[in-house]
Amino acid sequence: MQEGGSRTARMVAAWRARAGVDEFADALAGPSGHADARAYDAAQPHMEVYLATRTRWFDDAVRGAIFDGIPQVVLLGAGYDTRAMRLARPGVTFFEVDHPRTGAHKRAALAALEGYALDAARYVGCDFERQDFVEELAKAGFDAATPAIVIWEG
């Protein structure tokens, strides 16, 4: 995988990969994501456990919402999150909102992964400093009158 996109997203993917909570994370992290995670570990050795726990908590929240009939999942600042593929269910639409450059790099990296369905999510490019993410979601087909769970994990 050619590295690019968000350095933080790659580092978080490395911790998710090491913790075994995301089968796609290793490829998304790449060598530099793993190197950054190891360097950060020196100052914050708890990050792998923290990220594994946080990932599991949010995964369970999404699973619960889907079980309760919520048909839309919005992931703000999605980075290299793969919930749309890992937690996909018929009738549920995942919207991944992030900076256009991060989203473009993520889609390119995911396209190279065997078994990853790129259509698992609707990718919504949004520069949170300059654009209204609600407007960008609406353009991508988000229905504000339909129940949704919104996650802003990072």
Protein Blocks (a to p, Z undefined) as FASTA:
>chain_A
ZZehjfklmmmmmmmmmnopafklmmmnommlmmmmmmmmmmmmmlmmmmmmmmmmmmmm
mmmmmmnopabdcdehkljafklmmmgcehiacdddddfklmmmmmmmmmmpghiafklp
ccddddfklpcfklmmmmnopafkbccddddfZZ
